[in-house]
Amino acid sequence: MLTPSNQYLQAVEEINDYVNQAKCRASVSVNSEIMKTNIFIGNVIIRNSEWGNKFVENLSKDMKMRFPSAKGYSVRNLKYMKKFAQIFTEDDIDEYGLGRITWSHHQILMSKVSNREEYIWYLEKTLEHKWSVDDLTSQVKSQLYERQAVANKISNFERRLPAEQKDMVLSTMKDPYMFDFIDYTEEMLETDIENELVKNVTSLLMELGTGFAFMGQQYHLEVGGKDFYIDLLFYNTKLRCYVAIDLKTGEFKPEQAGKMNFYLSALDDLVKAPEDNPSVGLILCRDENRTIAEYALRDMSKPIGVSEYHLCTDLPLDLKNALPAVEDIRSRIDMKK
């Protein structure tokens, strides 16, 4: 029997990696052919659109008769093919990697996304994060594009970060953050919300985005013989920097920027390694008050962003007020008895 050696194990890993990559290439190749076929069929439907829905209905029946074992020729799916061909051409398949995600991913995007630019953005994020169909659905539902790609974010990153870092940090930041995995009650304090975030750290990391590693809650810093604590501390492997988060239950206040500026100075001196990029601060509050936040950040020496965060509530207040009270429902039931 061959005794495993480093050389042998390395050979096994080399073959394993190649086989997995070959499977991936084969999958992408098959998917690309599916995308080409769907665009071709979609264009045929577009060319015969003067016949209306009857053309699609008849086409669906005929294709099912000719290819009885094949799936995907329902009226609904043929309409998706038409829409796909209206958005993309065959040349786009390789350019944007359309074949690197499944047709089910594309169906979600076609049904929920309003324009091509947003569609491609979600496509790129799906490839970057390896989102499943359910993951993609959840991100689209949370309006990630609006919160991360086009939101008018509050920060001083443009003035306080090196050119090569600021764009990456800005693209990572969201406004607002959606912590809808927390059941919020009016009695909750900052520490309660903080504890719930840590308890649901997997969901928290997914909402923060790629590369975030949790370093600690109430992270301790000793400065001048006194103790200070950062609410939540992360390290981002893509940004190669520490990210300090200060969590507030109310509206943004100017003094919070000064406190974060102090934390970042201490982190850069006491924790940051020489090869790390400058630490970044993020103040999360229920009401960011843009004007006050922009004034507060203007002369801060450290890179700081301010965003709102939303929590899960039982019902929106306006909807809750529109519904009858439990006692009212009970009295109506009693009247009918």
C-alpha positions as CSV (number, residue, x, y, z in Angstrom):
1,M,0.0,0.0,0.0
2,L,1.3,3.4,-0.9
3,T,2.1,5.5,2.1
4,P,0.7,9.0,1.7
5,S,3.4,11.6,1.4
6,N,3.3,15.3,0.8
7,Q,4.1,14.8,-2.9
8,Y,1.3,12.2,-3.2
9,L,-1.2,14.4,-1.4
10,Q,-0.2,17.4,-3.6
11,A,-0.9,15.3,-6.7
12,V,-4.3,14.3,-5.4
13,E,-5.2,17.9,-4.7
14,E,-3.9,18.9,-8.1
15,I,-6.2,16.4,-9.8
16,N,-9.1,17.3,-7.6
17,D,-8.8,21.0,-8.4
18,Y,-8.6,20.3,-12.1
19,V,-11.7,18.0,-12.1
20,N,-13.7,20.6,-10.2
21,Q,-12.7,23.4,-12.6
22,A,-13.5,21.1,-15.6
23,K,-17.0,20.5,-14.1
24,C,-17.4,24.2,-13.6
25,R,-16.3,25.0,-17.2
26,A,-18.7,22.2,-18.5
27,S,-21.6,23.7,-16.5
28,V,-20.9,27.2,-17.8
29,S,-20.7,25.9,-21.4
30,V,-24.0,24.1,-21.1
31,N,-25.6,27.1,-19.5
32,S,-24.2,29.4,-22.3
33,E,-25.8,27.2,-24.9
34,I,-29.1,27.4,-23.0
35,M,-28.9,31.2,-23.0
36,K,-28.1,31.2,-26.7
37,T,-31.1,29.0,-27.4
38,N,-33.4,31.1,-25.2
39,I,-32.3,34.3,-26.9
40,F,-32.9,32.7,-30.4
41,I,-36.4,31.6,-29.4
42,G,-37.1,35.0,-27.8
43,N,-36.1,36.7,-31.1
44,V,-38.4,34.4,-33.1
45,I,-41.3,35.4,-30.8
46,I,-40.4,39.1,-31.1
47,R,-40.4,38.8,-34.9
48,N,-43.9,37.3,-34.8
49,S,-45.3,39.5,-32.1
50,E,-48.1,40.8,-34.4
51,W,-49.9,37.5,-33.7
52,G,-50.1,38.4,-30.0
53,N,-50.5,35.7,-27.2
54,K,-51.9,33.2,-29.6
55,F,-48.6,32.7,-31.3
56,V,-46.9,32.0,-27.9
57,E,-49.7,29.6,-26.8
58,N,-49.5,27.6,-30.1
59,L,-45.7,27.6,-30.0
60,S,-45.8,26.2,-26.5
61,K,-48.1,23.3,-27.6
62,D,-46.1,22.5,-30.7
63,M,-42.7,22.5,-29.0
64,K,-44.1,20.2,-26.2
65,M,-45.3,17.8,-28.9
66,R,-42.0,17.9,-30.8
67,F,-39.8,17.6,-27.6
68,P,-42.0,15.8,-25.1
69,S,-39.2,15.0,-22.7
70,A,-37.9,18.6,-22.7
71,K,-38.9,21.1,-20.1
72,G,-39.1,24.9,-20.5
73,Y,-41.6,25.3,-23.2
74,S,-44.5,26.6,-21.1
75,V,-46.2,29.8,-22.1
76,R,-44.7,31.5,-19.1
77,N,-41.2,30.5,-19.9
78,L,-41.5,31.4,-23.6
79,K,-42.5,34.9,-22.4
80,Y,-39.4,35.0,-20.3
81,M,-37.3,34.1,-23.4
82,K,-38.9,37.0,-25.3
83,K,-38.0,39.3,-22.4
84,F,-34.5,38.0,-22.2
85,A,-34.0,38.6,-25.9
86,Q,-35.2,42.2,-25.4
87,I,-32.6,42.8,-22.8
88,F,-29.5,40.9,-24.2
89,T,-28.0,39.8,-27.5
90,E,-26.0,36.6,-28.1
91,D,-22.7,38.6,-27.8
92,D,-23.7,39.6,-24.3
93,I,-23.5,36.0,-23.1
94,D,-19.7,35.9,-23.0
95,E,-19.3,39.6,-22.2
96,Y,-21.4,39.5,-19.0
97,G,-21.1,35.8,-18.1
98,L,-24.8,35.2,-18.6
99,G,-24.1,31.5,-18.7
100,R,-22.4,31.5,-15.3
101,I,-25.7,31.7,-13.5
102,T,-28.8,29.5,-13.9
103,W,-31.9,30.3,-15.9
104,S,-33.8,30.4,-12.6
105,H,-31.5,33.3,-11.5
106,H,-32.3,35.1,-14.7
107,Q,-36.1,34.5,-14.2
108,I,-35.9,36.2,-10.8
109,L,-34.0,39.2,-12.3
110,M,-36.4,39.5,-15.3
111,S,-39.4,39.4,-12.9
112,K,-38.1,41.8,-10.3
113,V,-35.6,44.2,-11.8
114,S,-36.6,47.2,-13.8
115,N,-33.6,48.1,-16.0
116,R,-30.5,46.5,-17.7
117,E,-27.9,48.3,-15.6
118,E,-29.5,47.0,-12.3
119,Y,-29.9,43.6,-13.9
120,I,-26.1,43.4,-14.7
121,W,-25.2,44.7,-11.2
122,Y,-27.2,41.9,-9.6
123,L,-25.7,39.4,-12.0
124,E,-22.1,40.5,-11.0
125,K,-23.0,40.4,-7.3
126,T,-24.4,36.9,-7.7
127,L,-21.2,35.7,-9.3
128,E,-19.1,37.5,-6.7
129,H,-21.0,36.1,-3.7
130,K,-22.1,32.8,-5.3
131,W,-25.7,33.5,-4.3
132,S,-28.3,30.8,-4.7
133,V,-31.7,31.6,-6.2
134,D,-33.1,32.2,-2.7
135,D,-30.2,34.4,-1.8
136,L,-30.7,36.5,-4.9
137,T,-34.4,36.8,-4.3
138,S,-33.8,38.0,-0.8
139,Q,-31.2,40.6,-1.9
140,V,-33.5,42.0,-4.7
141,K,-36.4,42.1,-2.2
142,S,-34.3,44.1,0.2
143,Q,-33.5,46.6,-2.6
144,L,-29.8,46.0,-2.3
145,Y,-29.1,47.9,-5.6
146,E,-30.8,51.0,-4.3
147,R,-29.1,50.8,-0.9
148,Q,-25.6,50.0,-2.1
149,A,-25.1,51.1,-5.7
150,V,-27.1,54.3,-6.1
151,A,-27.7,55.5,-2.5
152,N,-26.5,59.0,-1.8
153,K,-24.2,57.9,1.1
154,I,-22.9,60.1,3.9
155,S,-19.2,59.9,4.5
156,N,-15.9,61.7,4.3
157,F,-14.2,58.8,2.4
158,E,-13.4,61.0,-0.6
159,R,-11.3,63.3,1.5
160,R,-9.8,60.9,4.0
161,L,-8.9,57.7,2.1
162,P,-6.3,56.9,-0.5
163,A,-7.7,56.8,-4.1
164,E,-7.3,53.1,-4.4
165,Q,-9.2,52.4,-1.2
166,K,-12.0,55.0,-1.2
167,D,-13.9,53.5,-4.2
168,M,-13.9,50.0,-2.7
169,V,-15.1,51.3,0.7
170,L,-17.8,53.4,-0.8
171,S,-19.0,50.5,-3.0
172,T,-19.2,48.3,0.2
173,M,-21.2,50.7,2.2
174,K,-25.0,50.6,2.3
175,D,-27.7,53.1,3.3
176,P,-29.8,51.9,4.9
177,Y,-28.7,48.6,6.4
178,M,-31.5,46.0,6.7
179,F,-31.3,44.1,10.0
180,D,-34.7,42.5,9.4
181,F,-33.6,39.3,11.1
182,I,-34.1,41.1,14.5
183,D,-37.6,41.4,16.0
184,Y,-37.6,44.9,17.3
185,T,-39.6,46.2,20.2
186,E,-39.8,49.7,21.5
187,E,-38.2,48.7,24.8
188,M,-35.0,47.6,23.2
189,L,-31.8,49.4,24.2
190,E,-28.6,49.8,22.1
191,T,-27.0,46.8,24.0
192,D,-30.1,44.7,23.2
193,I,-29.9,45.4,19.5
194,E,-26.1,44.8,19.6
195,N,-26.6,41.5,21.4
196,E,-29.2,40.4,18.8
197,L,-26.8,41.3,15.9
198,V,-24.0,39.2,17.5
199,K,-26.5,36.3,18.1
200,N,-27.4,36.4,14.4
201,V,-23.8,37.0,13.3
202,T,-24.2,34.9,10.1
203,S,-27.1,37.1,8.9
204,L,-25.2,40.2,10.0
205,L,-22.1,39.3,8.0
206,M,-24.2,38.6,4.9
207,E,-25.8,42.1,5.2
208,L,-22.5,43.8,5.7
209,G,-21.1,42.2,2.6
210,T,-18.1,40.3,1.2
211,G,-14.9,40.0,3.2
212,F,-16.2,40.9,6.7
213,A,-14.8,38.9,9.6
214,F,-16.2,39.5,13.1
215,M,-13.4,40.5,15.6
216,G,-15.4,41.2,18.7
217,Q,-18.3,42.9,20.6
218,Q,-17.4,45.7,23.0
219,Y,-13.9,45.5,21.7
220,H,-11.5,46.7,24.4
221,L,-9.0,49.5,23.9
222,E,-6.8,50.9,26.6
223,V,-5.7,54.5,26.0
224,G,-3.9,56.6,28.6
225,G,-4.6,54.1,31.3
226,K,-8.4,54.3,30.7
227,D,-10.7,51.7,29.1
228,F,-12.7,52.3,26.0
229,Y,-15.0,49.9,24.1
230,I,-16.0,49.7,20.4
231,D,-19.6,48.3,19.9
232,L,-18.6,46.0,17.1
233,L,-15.3,45.5,15.4
234,F,-14.7,43.7,12.0
235,Y,-11.8,43.1,9.7
236,N,-12.5,43.2,6.0
237,T,-10.2,41.0,4.0
238,K,-10.9,42.7,0.7
239,L,-10.4,46.2,2.0
240,R,-7.6,45.0,4.2
241,C,-8.6,47.2,7.1
242,Y,-10.5,47.2,10.4
243,V,-14.1,48.5,10.4
244,A,-15.4,49.9,13.6
245,I,-19.2,50.1,14.0
246,D,-20.9,52.3,16.6
247,L,-24.6,51.5,17.0
248,K,-27.2,54.1,18.0
249,T,-30.9,53.7,18.7
250,G,-31.8,57.3,18.1
251,E,-30.9,60.1,15.6
252,F,-27.3,61.0,14.7
253,K,-25.6,63.5,17.0
254,P,-22.4,65.5,16.1
255,E,-20.5,64.2,19.1
256,Q,-20.7,60.7,17.8
257,A,-18.4,61.6,15.0
258,G,-15.7,62.8,17.4
259,K,-16.0,59.6,19.5
260,M,-15.6,57.5,16.3
261,N,-12.6,59.6,15.2
262,F,-10.9,58.8,18.6
263,Y,-11.6,55.1,18.2
264,L,-10.1,55.0,14.8
265,S,-7.0,56.9,15.9
266,A,-6.5,54.3,18.7
267,L,-7.1,51.4,16.4
268,D,-4.6,52.6,13.9
269,D,-2.0,53.1,16.6
270,L,-2.6,50.0,18.8
271,V,-4.2,47.3,16.6
272,K,-3.6,48.0,12.8
273,A,-0.7,46.2,11.3
274,P,1.8,48.1,9.1
275,E,0.5,46.4,5.9
276,D,-3.2,47.2,6.8
277,N,-5.0,50.1,5.2
278,P,-6.4,52.9,7.5
279,S,-9.2,51.8,9.7
280,V,-12.8,52.9,8.8
281,G,-15.6,53.9,11.0
282,L,-19.3,53.4,10.5
283,I,-22.0,55.0,12.7
284,L,-25.3,53.3,12.4
285,C,-28.4,55.1,13.7
286,R,-32.2,55.1,13.2
287,D,-32.2,58.6,11.8
288,E,-29.0,59.8,10.0
289,N,-30.1,63.5,9.7
290,R,-28.0,64.2,6.6
291,T,-27.3,67.9,7.1
292,I,-26.0,67.5,10.6
293,A,-24.0,64.4,9.7
294,E,-22.3,66.1,6.7
295,Y,-21.3,69.1,8.9
296,A,-20.0,66.7,11.7
297,L,-17.8,64.7,9.3
298,R,-16.4,67.6,7.3
299,D,-13.4,68.3,9.5
300,M,-12.9,64.8,11.0
301,S,-9.4,63.5,10.3
302,K,-10.4,59.8,10.0
303,P,-12.6,58.1,7.4
304,I,-16.2,57.8,8.8
305,G,-19.5,57.0,7.2
306,V,-23.0,57.4,8.6
307,S,-25.9,55.2,7.7
308,E,-29.4,54.3,8.9
309,Y,-30.4,50.8,9.8
310,H,-33.9,49.3,9.7
311,L,-35.2,46.5,12.0
312,C,-38.0,44.1,11.6
313,T,-41.3,45.3,13.3
314,D,-44.5,43.3,13.6
315,L,-46.4,45.7,11.3
316,P,-45.8,49.2,9.9
317,L,-47.4,51.8,12.1
318,D,-49.8,53.1,9.4
319,L,-51.0,49.5,8.7
320,K,-51.3,48.7,12.4
321,N,-53.5,51.8,13.0
322,A,-55.7,50.9,10.0
323,L,-56.5,47.4,11.4
324,P,-59.3,46.9,14.0
325,A,-58.3,46.2,17.6
326,V,-58.5,42.7,19.0
327,E,-61.3,43.8,21.4
328,D,-63.3,45.2,18.4
329,I,-62.9,41.9,16.5
330,R,-64.1,39.9,19.5
331,S,-67.1,42.2,20.1
332,R,-68.2,41.8,16.5
333,I,-67.9,38.0,16.7
334,D,-70.0,38.0,19.9
335,M,-72.7,40.1,18.2
336,K,-73.0,37.4,15.5
337,K,-73.4,34.5,17.9
